[in-house]
Amino acid sequence: MFSVMNSEKFKVDPNARASSSRRKVPDCAVCALSFCVFGSGLLCAPFAAMELTVVAAFAPDVQSRVTLFMNKVSHGNLERFAEAARKPAAEGDVALNLASGDLDLVKNVADCLVAHSLWSGLKRSSTAVALADILLALDGPSPSSASEGPPSLSSFVVDAVLRDMGTQFSQRYEDCEDKAKEDQAVRVRESANAVARSVGQLFNKGLCPFVKFDFILQGISQDNALLKLDAAAYPEAEPRTPGLPQCLLLSGRVTASQPRVSETVAEFKDRLARDLGMGPSTFFFLMAGGEPQPHEEMKDLGEVELQVMVRPPVLKEEYRVEAVCILLTEAAATLQATEHGRALLCREMQRLGKLKRGLSKRYQFMIRDLEDLVASL
């Protein structure tokens, strides 16, 4: 079996810091992501030939160590592997130096864990160790108060899911054959289900705050968050700077974030994406002269209207329903235990009830099973 760890291209300085740019993953890395072992269960997926784009923010040595860790960890060796991961890189193949207190490194490891476990689009083995259990072991003893100590690895993982899910669920179809589109849709479906299952388990174990759980739920269930923003809750727009473009949503509403003199188009897009809670690749800008180039400076565009155009989602409505049912099934008991959790369940059950008639029997049964579960709690 091919492995990223066997490639000399990935042997670099363990202390190297990575950039925040994105790039195409080498073919060898695509193969490694497409044919993986989770715990003791061997899995494979026919996506090696796909152009798989992931965040290239990881130093390759960290990525290879995380991949090796995830491939070898099992229920029997979890605690031992978690202890090894806290040690300096020189002390073993799965040592990740998590005890160093280096937050950049911890964030780097979190990105690698999310890319390996969630965005690869692979079905997980029933014998694999759950991501929530791995994070619980890697976090180690937690402080008595959430305000004490640095952010945990699990908090960085939840933030990575929130940051990247818009990008993963809304990818471009241009210049793509029908078979490739179908493969992409299947991969995204598996990723959505993996996110739902893992986030539900993280929520149950207290590793995902309720607010972020709700954001992730809405990110899965809504195909166009921009059209569904609550106008009353939408933040007031920044004042327009003379000589610069004004950014608008398709509804005509002015975005809260507006271009600044010192920014390029790409820099403003990244900032706007963070404010909207979406991935930068889920939308593009359109103005009278066409689509501005990423490297262009905002001050050179002049006083024009910059329209935010959302790309069509890859995740079909039926797949969204499936992922929502998985997420709520995982978390239903925990949600039912609090007032705001019960309110969320009520909201989602009403929404799913309205969708049910227009869905195929398979998805109607999923919703009915969830309704029976919630009624029994």
TILUMNU-307536 format. One line per field, with one value per residue (C-alpha): residue in three letters; residue number from 1; y, z, x. Coordinates in steps of 0.001 Angstrom, whole numbers, plus 500000, padded with zeros to 6 digits. Layout:
N
rest	[ALA	...]
nr	[NUM	...]
y	[Y	...]
z	[Z	...]
x	[X	...]
This chain:
377
rest	[MET	PHE	SER	VAL	MET	ASN	SER	GLU	LYS	PHE	LYS	VAL	ASP	PRO	ASN	ALA	ARG	ALA	SER	SER	SER	ARG	ARG	LYS	VAL	PRO	ASP	CYS	ALA	VAL	CYS	ALA	LEU	SER	PHE	CYS	VAL	PHE	GLY	SER	GLY	LEU	LEU	CYS	ALA	PRO	PHE	ALA	ALA	MET	GLU	LEU	THR	VAL	VAL	ALA	ALA	PHE	ALA	PRO	ASP	VAL	GLN	SER	ARG	VAL	THR	LEU	PHE	MET	ASN	LYS	VAL	SER	HIS	GLY	ASN	LEU	GLU	ARG	PHE	ALA	GLU	ALA	ALA	ARG	LYS	PRO	ALA	ALA	GLU	GLY	ASP	VAL	ALA	LEU	ASN	LEU	ALA	SER	GLY	ASP	LEU	ASP	LEU	VAL	LYS	ASN	VAL	ALA	ASP	CYS	LEU	VAL	ALA	HIS	SER	LEU	TRP	SER	GLY	LEU	LYS	ARG	SER	SER	THR	ALA	VAL	ALA	LEU	ALA	ASP	ILE	LEU	LEU	ALA	LEU	ASP	GLY	PRO	SER	PRO	SER	SER	ALA	SER	GLU	GLY	PRO	PRO	SER	LEU	SER	SER	PHE	VAL	VAL	ASP	ALA	VAL	LEU	ARG	ASP	MET	GLY	THR	GLN	PHE	SER	GLN	ARG	TYR	GLU	ASP	CYS	GLU	ASP	LYS	ALA	LYS	GLU	ASP	GLN	ALA	VAL	ARG	VAL	ARG	GLU	SER	ALA	ASN	ALA	VAL	ALA	ARG	SER	VAL	GLY	GLN	LEU	PHE	ASN	LYS	GLY	LEU	CYS	PRO	PHE	VAL	LYS	PHE	ASP	PHE	ILE	LEU	GLN	GLY	ILE	SER	GLN	ASP	ASN	ALA	LEU	LEU	LYS	LEU	ASP	ALA	ALA	ALA	TYR	PRO	GLU	ALA	GLU	PRO	ARG	THR	PRO	GLY	LEU	PRO	GLN	CYS	LEU	LEU	LEU	SER	GLY	ARG	VAL	THR	ALA	SER	GLN	PRO	ARG	VAL	SER	GLU	THR	VAL	ALA	GLU	PHE	LYS	ASP	ARG	LEU	ALA	ARG	ASP	LEU	GLY	MET	GLY	PRO	SER	THR	PHE	PHE	PHE	LEU	MET	ALA	GLY	GLY	GLU	PRO	GLN	PRO	HIS	GLU	GLU	MET	LYS	ASP	LEU	GLY	GLU	VAL	GLU	LEU	GLN	VAL	MET	VAL	ARG	PRO	PRO	VAL	LEU	LYS	GLU	GLU	TYR	ARG	VAL	GLU	ALA	VAL	CYS	ILE	LEU	LEU	THR	GLU	ALA	ALA	ALA	THR	LEU	GLN	ALA	THR	GLU	HIS	GLY	ARG	ALA	LEU	LEU	CYS	ARG	GLU	MET	GLN	ARG	LEU	GLY	LYS	LEU	LYS	ARG	GLY	LEU	SER	LYS	ARG	TYR	GLN	PHE	MET	ILE	ARG	ASP	LEU	GLU	ASP	LEU	VAL	ALA	SER	LEU]
nr	[1	2	3	4	5	6	7	8	9	10	11	12	13	14	15	16	17	18	19	20	21	22	23	24	25	26	27	28	29	30	31	32	33	34	35	36	37	38	39	40	41	42	43	44	45	46	47	48	49	50	51	52	53	54	55	56	57	58	59	60	61	62	63	64	65	66	67	68	69	70	71	72	73	74	75	76	77	78	79	80	81	82	83	84	85	86	87	88	89	90	91	92	93	94	95	96	97	98	99	100	101	102	103	104	105	106	107	108	109	110	111	112	113	114	115	116	117	118	119	120	121	122	123	124	125	126	127	128	129	130	131	132	133	134	135	136	137	138	139	140	141	142	143	144	145	146	147	148	149	150	151	152	153	154	155	156	157	158	159	160	161	162	163	164	165	166	167	168	169	170	171	172	173	174	175	176	177	178	179	180	181	182	183	184	185	186	187	188	189	190	191	192	193	194	195	196	197	198	199	200	201	202	203	204	205	206	207	208	209	210	211	212	213	214	215	216	217	218	219	220	221	222	223	224	225	226	227	228	229	230	231	232	233	234	235	236	237	238	239	240	241	242	243	244	245	246	247	248	249	250	251	252	253	254	255	256	257	258	259	260	261	262	263	264	265	266	267	268	269	270	271	272	273	274	275	276	277	278	279	280	281	282	283	284	285	286	287	288	289	290	291	292	293	294	295	296	297	298	299	300	301	302	303	304	305	306	307	308	309	310	311	312	313	314	315	316	317	318	319	320	321	322	323	324	325	326	327	328	329	330	331	332	333	334	335	336	337	338	339	340	341	342	343	344	345	346	347	348	349	350	351	352	353	354	355	356	357	358	359	360	361	362	363	364	365	366	367	368	369	370	371	372	373	374	375	376	377]
y	[500000	503427	505788	509442	508473	506558	509604	511497	514613	514771	514521	518092	519970	519114	522679	524238	526560	526360	529124	529801	529360	526625	524426	521201	518097	515924	512728	510656	512555	512084	508339	508364	510197	507920	504612	504813	502584	503903	501986	498300	498616	498806	501207	502238	504603	505011	508662	508533	510156	513036	516481	516688	520159	520550	523234	523186	524911	521865	521247	517926	516218	517061	515774	512511	512031	512709	510268	507612	508246	507898	504812	502991	504129	501637	501255	499137	501601	504970	506112	505033	506823	509955	510021	509552	512436	514848	514136	516052	514932	513373	510769	508720	508478	509621	512198	515552	517720	518661	519337	522160	524792	525942	527044	527279	523642	522577	524388	522717	519280	520109	521023	517746	515718	517350	516875	513204	512291	514462	515962	512834	511613	508071	505755	504944	501447	500407	499393	502718	504908	507883	511280	512535	509781	510568	514277	513549	511525	514068	517030	515402	516775	519939	523005	523508	526658	527240	530569	528845	527729	527829	526592	522809	520710	519844	523548	524062	521052	522489	525864	524154	522439	525749	527509	524947	523355	526076	525498	521713	521668	524308	523512	524484	522236	524029	521890	518732	515551	514130	511133	513447	515527	512390	511223	514646	514643	511208	512316	515481	513417	511148	514198	515745	512512	512311	515898	515201	512033	513517	516863	515088	512968	515996	517814	514867	514790	518536	519269	521379	524414	524688	527884	526285	523097	525193	527011	523690	522310	525341	525089	521547	522165	525441	525566	529359	530999	534445	534353	533215	535726	537313	540974	542066	540305	541322	543657	547257	547869	549641	553162	553263	554672	557286	556008	552312	549743	549019	545336	544074	540761	539483	540700	544261	544361	546018	543640	544502	544305	546792	547146	549014	551096	548781	545558	543503	541714	538408	539943	541514	538264	536325	538875	538914	535103	535013	537558	535632	532279	530861	529467	531973	529598	529466	532881	535308	539011	540507	544122	546034	545188	541484	539544	541402	539571	538457	540511	543783	546468	547768	551384	550687	549414	552777	553496	550499	547992	544702	541970	538796	535802	532413	529299	526416	523832	520314	518913	517982	518642	514914	514620	517603	515952	512733	514542	516560	513352	511776	514834	515142	511395	511543	514602	514268	513060	515786	518469	517284	517863	521683	524326	525809	522293	521426	524655	523708	520221	521671	524107	521415	518859	521413	522219	518540	517903	520515	518971	515378	515271	516322	513683	510069	507262	506592	510096	510157	507065	508778	511711	509388	507444	510728	511848	508567	508971	512539	511557	508769	511037]
z	[500000	499102	501994	502317	504869	502239	500034	500435	499309	502725	504758	505918	509022	511769	513066	509692	509576	506693	504723	504645	500891	499072	496419	494526	496527	494818	493237	495921	498637	496799	496743	500426	501204	498934	500327	504099	507152	510050	513185	512494	509637	506079	503816	500239	497816	494069	494168	493576	490177	491451	491868	495627	497025	500736	502890	502252	505560	507095	507163	505266	508160	510481	507878	507517	511284	511693	508848	510457	513839	512401	510399	513411	516337	517721	520795	522403	521926	522056	525425	524553	521190	522812	525244	522369	520439	523258	522990	520816	517176	517674	520074	517642	514314	515809	518213	517466	520254	521426	524950	523687	524001	520416	519281	515626	515785	517539	514892	512210	513705	513916	510217	509345	511484	509818	506317	507010	508872	507292	503920	502296	501491	502702	504509	507995	509311	512076	514133	513736	516763	516719	516146	519345	521386	519782	520572	524121	524612	522875	524805	528069	531436	530826	533078	535471	533632	529884	530391	531843	529708	525927	523385	523142	520064	519893	519817	516858	515118	515557	514253	511239	510397	510635	508524	505716	505413	503115	500768	500903	500310	497551	494929	491274	488435	485499	482905	484665	483089	484343	485916	487772	488996	490267	492030	493571	494831	496420	498104	499442	500702	502660	504033	505174	506917	508563	509783	511135	512953	514393	515448	517113	519123	519965	521189	523365	524997	525683	523072	520770	522240	521537	519477	517142	516974	515739	513200	511808	511718	509757	507468	506582	506308	504385	500828	500704	504038	502422	501398	504846	507057	509599	508573	512159	513389	510477	511668	510529	507469	507728	506262	502580	501848	499034	495862	496753	495668	497749	498408	498134	498570	495833	497910	497633	501294	501946	503583	507041	505816	503159	501139	502613	500809	501656	500469	497300	496036	497472	500900	501098	499974	502764	505362	504044	504028	507718	508593	506670	508085	504605	502665	500252	497322	497884	496263	493814	493000	489969	488851	485721	484002	484849	487638	489297	489536	492984	492753	491854	494509	495712	495216	491487	490958	491750	493096	491636	493054	493964	493851	495947	493773	495482	493675	493322	496085	495444	498392	497140	499246	499934	501109	503403	504935	505448	507189	509388	510435	511340	513339	515253	515883	517456	519585	520281	523871	524781	523104	524869	528239	527903	527062	524136	522881	522884	521001	518354	518016	517638	514954	512939	513248	511920	509004	508171	508428	505740	503463	503929	501289	498493	499250	498166	500473	501692	503114	504406	506469	507813	509035	510474	512415	513805	514749	516621	518440	519532	520648	522804	524733]
x	[500000	501273	501843	502695	505289	507233	507710	510960	509106	507539	510762	511315	512347	509791	510029	509191	506198	503782	502167	498438	498187	496348	497891	497211	498091	500733	499443	501145	499265	495973	496600	497428	494203	492218	493499	493662	493462	491372	492309	492086	489598	490924	489070	489449	487744	488154	489071	492829	492491	490376	491860	491617	492316	492951	494469	498197	498880	500525	504227	504477	506249	503345	500885	502791	502955	499225	498471	500662	499024	495503	496423	497856	495720	493189	491024	493748	496628	494830	496188	499718	499568	498129	501042	503505	501883	502702	506430	508956	509163	512595	511162	509081	507234	503907	505372	503697	505141	501624	502892	505130	502412	503086	499603	500661	501721	498498	496441	498551	497836	494116	494022	495743	493322	490311	491736	492490	489294	486602	487531	488970	485435	486121	483722	484926	485314	482921	485974	487785	488378	485997	487612	485971	487648	491008	490658	489549	492739	494983	493552	494597	493459	491426	491442	488546	487448	487170	488967	492041	494942	495460	492869	492672	493330	489619	488683	491030	489436	485928	487142	488750	485461	483602	486232	486443	482990	481676	484593	484230	480468	480420	483033	483215	482073	483675	485459	484363	482985	479688	481433	483839	480897	479200	482371	482788	479190	479697	482915	481277	478339	480685	482497	479197	478211	481648	481322	477827	478883	482081	480586	477666	480098	482267	479158	478134	481579	481589	484259	482052	480214	476500	476891	479446	477364	474434	476622	477849	474302	473128	476143	475101	471373	471334	472589	472816	473414	473650	470000	468876	470665	468355	468159	467507	470625	472857	475637	475696	477869	481195	481109	482018	485466	485420	487067	486594	483974	480885	480200	476606	474802	472497	469524	470877	471940	475282	477790	479058	482652	483673	486914	489863	492454	495351	493634	493763	490653	491924	492616	489164	487562	489307	488174	484609	484513	485499	482813	480151	481251	481821	484752	486377	485829	482053	481553	483121	482824	481142	481220	480306	483574	483421	485127	488043	491355	492607	495806	494055	494054	490718	491762	492314	488742	487146	483664	481830	479362	481007	478357	478792	477836	477449	478635	476164	476590	477860	475922	472436	469350	468858	472471	472001	468935	470892	473768	471387	469597	472968	474027	470745	470577	474044	473262	469511	469819	472331	470215	467069	468744	468814	466241	468164	468908	465205	464473	467048	465559	462070	463277	465024	462228	459758	462055	462610	458873	458224	460863	459707	456967	459281	461900	462241	461074	464618	464987	461424	462259	465399	463315	460662	463300	464655	461136	460586	463910	463165	459642	461072	463458]
